[in-house]
Amino acid sequence: MDEFFVEKSANADGAHVVHRDGCSSLPAKDQVHLIGVRSNTAAPLKEAANWFSSSVPCPECIPAK
């Protein structure tokens, strides 16, 4: 199980990036919302929609399938 965060600021494409804890691109804790501890990557991506209309997985810590 991993802890997940979503960036408060949107990237250049207007999406908010979801990260696993420990990711080398994870911004400072004051720049992210804690999503929580989850057993898979699908749940935090869906939950990020509670804060932001567009979210994407971080390419470094949440690899595409």
C-alpha positions as CSV (number, residue, x, y, z in Angstrom):
1,M,0.0,0.0,0.0
2,D,1.2,3.4,-0.9
3,E,0.4,7.0,0.1
4,F,-0.7,9.2,-2.8
5,F,-0.8,13.0,-3.3
6,V,-2.2,15.4,-6.0
7,E,-0.6,18.7,-6.9
8,K,-2.6,21.8,-6.1
9,S,-1.2,23.6,-9.1
10,A,-2.0,22.5,-12.6
11,N,0.7,21.6,-15.1
12,A,1.1,23.3,-18.6
13,D,-1.8,21.1,-19.9
14,G,-4.2,22.2,-17.1
15,A,-4.0,18.8,-15.3
16,H,-3.1,18.1,-11.7
17,V,-0.5,15.4,-11.3
18,V,-1.0,12.5,-8.9
19,H,2.1,11.1,-7.2
20,R,3.2,8.3,-4.9
21,D,5.0,9.2,-1.7
22,G,8.7,9.1,-2.3
23,C,8.5,10.2,-5.9
24,S,11.5,12.3,-7.0
25,S,9.1,14.8,-8.7
26,L,6.7,15.2,-5.7
27,P,6.5,18.8,-4.8
28,A,6.7,20.1,-1.2
29,K,3.9,18.9,1.1
30,D,2.4,22.4,1.2
31,Q,1.9,22.2,-2.6
32,V,-0.1,19.0,-2.6
33,H,-3.3,17.5,-1.2
34,L,-3.0,14.1,0.5
35,I,-5.3,11.6,-1.1
36,G,-4.4,8.8,1.3
37,V,-3.1,5.3,1.5
38,R,-4.3,3.1,-1.3
39,S,-3.6,-0.4,-2.6
40,N,-3.7,0.5,-6.3
41,T,-3.2,3.5,-8.6
42,A,-6.7,3.7,-10.0
43,A,-8.4,4.8,-6.8
44,P,-6.2,7.9,-6.2
45,L,-6.5,9.0,-9.8
46,K,-10.3,8.8,-9.4
47,E,-10.3,10.5,-6.0
48,A,-8.2,13.4,-7.3
49,A,-11.4,14.5,-9.1
50,N,-12.8,15.4,-5.7
51,W,-10.6,18.5,-5.9
52,F,-9.8,19.0,-9.6
53,S,-11.6,18.3,-12.9
54,S,-8.5,17.1,-14.6
55,S,-5.8,14.8,-13.1
56,V,-3.1,12.7,-14.6
57,P,-0.6,10.1,-13.2
58,C,3.0,11.1,-12.7
59,P,5.0,9.3,-15.4
60,E,7.9,8.7,-13.0
61,C,6.0,7.0,-10.1
62,I,2.8,5.8,-11.7
63,P,3.8,4.0,-14.9
64,A,1.3,3.6,-17.7
65,K,-0.1,0.2,-18.2
